[in-house]
Amino acid sequence: MRRKLLLTLIPLGLLAAAAPAPSLKLFGSGFEAGQWKMTPLDSDAQARDPNGAAQCFASPEALIHAGNSSAGGADCGYTVVEDGDDRATVTYSCKGKGNGRTTIRREGTGYLVFAQGIDGREPYEMRSRYERTGACAS
């Protein structure tokens, strides 16, 4: 009986792998799409890009995938580990594109993002601050 139950649940897990990014309490007051400046907080990233980089984000999914350039638009499954008003942690796995664990914390008008995982086949770890700077360029 137990084995039959497990075999029945396996297809449900496969369906969850194609789920959209989770809706988090952290963004409950709304995520404002637009141009976001990323400022690296770890020394390796600061050496590569000391002034940070500006990116256009349409949704908070981009913050969940911070550090994993391969994950955008990929078939990903998500698990919400922590979901609070000021902090959230999400793990994800993207078919053939890697996986990661991201913690996002609200700080003032921006977000602190701590992420680690596998981007394609390469490991990554990053700590960055994101602040919205305005609308995306057309």
Buried (B, 14 or more C-beta within 10 A) or exposed (E): EEEEEEEEEEEEEEEEBEEEBBEBBBBEEEBEBBBBBBBBBEEEBBEEEEEBEBBEBEEBBBBBBBBBEBBEEBEBBBEBEEBEEEBBBBBBBBEEBBBBBBBBBBEEEBBBBBBBBBBEEEEBEBBBBBBBEEEEEE
